Amino acid sequence: MSSKVRVRFAPSPTGPLHIGGVRTALYNYLFAKKHGGDFVLRIEDTDQNRYVEGAEDYIIESLNWCGIPYDEGPGKEKGYGPYRQSERKDKYREYAEKLIESGDAYYAFDTADELDAHRKDHEEKGKTFIYNWHNRQKLKNSLSLSEEEVQQKIDAEEAYVIRFKSPQDETLHLKDVIRGEMEIDTNILDDKVLFKSDGMPTYHLANIVDDHLMEITHVIRGEEWLPSLALHYMLYRAFGWNAPEFAHLPLILKPQGKGKLSKRDGEKMGFPVFPLEWKDPKSGEISAGYKEEGYFPEAVVNMLAFLGWNPGTEQEFFELEELTKAFELERVHKGGAKFDPEKTKWFQQHYIQLADNDFLAGEFEKYLVKKDITADKKYISDVVALIKERVVFVEDFWEQGYFFFIAPTSFDPKDSKKAWKEDTSELMKELKEFLKSVEDFKAEPLQEAVKEWIKSKEIGFGKVMMPLRIALVGALQGPDLYKIAEFIGKEESIDRIQNAIETLK
Ligand code: GLU
């Protein structure tokens, strides 16, 4: 086996990649990068019935968006391809037959109806039907039938599968990097199908053969594959191959803690469970994605990194670079990881604060363009800098700062009632006249001037500042009022005061 670390992410293209799959990919990526290894993408598409158009592209786009592209895989041939199992079809039969020769597998001719009948029969007696050592001699296979009978059936093109012959009375000692040692009694295992009657391998056979041929050193995958570990271990042994190391990642649990996080949970509670938006090609149903909901990949990656792992320190913010240094498989938890949608927002808030203002201005500009608003790039960037600390998503810049771009189209009734009294219109008229005389409209000198003016009138500040805010913003909200006036300028400020007087008198 090559000494270089080689890991693989091996999704089946059966739909959009769930956030749990993205975490598996991320942990593989981090482990590979930490050890200077290769991160391989292998598409496990042997189950033609479950193939979904567009799913492979979606997987690749998701990895790219997260900033964890694969080094090797479809379109990035590095000598171990092809990387889609459907394009490797011809390789698997030969390996299944090797196991028949060595006595580790056998042909089984039982039809689906016959197996169903056995299952039913067992159920009625309150038992479970398992195809293995205790009954295989009574079933229709190359262990129970004579050589001639078997040959006859094969010649007559009777449908068959190839099953693995699980050993009897043995205790297997399995090892998992996260879970430690496990013992399995082989008598409880069933003789799993390795090769199907349609000429395709099952997941188990294809997965082991490919991991071997692709010289994979570490298999990092979801906990749902832990029950397959014994079979995989026995397959490596039967082939006489060194097994890779295994690490099974903990389940991602519902926010309430019980049960696996599902698409439904996200829909019910209003958070995405997919990295990118997905449109089902058949039903047309659209599922929300983190990207389209306005999350930055840094936030999603940081959240996922902590979903089942922590560095053992107080530090919670990790960008990808840092993660590749800090990540250790041994520190991945055994227990399920509870999903916390609020935590993702918290990471998002952090990363938007760190983001470059010009970058944010560019993103916000796209939003403004959709509203048919054009503004100078520098102006947008200055607005962004001023109100950044109030936002979590780029979209929030609008709610927190629309008044930098348009005059208020309405006045909040509650706030206006509070701010606009009987004598306010008269006062605002005077203020308007005064502002016309102010030459330097920069926030600081403007503040000085207005303060002096209020003092000279011997009235409370609120009497002027509250209605002025209503006039400029439309509600009692927003950042420093003098800054707003400076940004929108003298003429616009005066126009807005005039408009408020007319509307609220
Ligand atoms: N194709 C399997 C999946 O969809 C891969 C499991 C594994 O990594 O071995 O998750």
Boltz pocket constraint, residues with backbone or C-beta under 6 A from the ligand:
constraints:
  - pocket:
      binder: B
      contacts: [[A, 8], [A, 9], [A, 10], [A, 11], [A, 12], [A, 44], [A, 203], [A, 207], [A, 220], [A, 221], [A, 222], [A, 225]]
      max_distance: 6.0
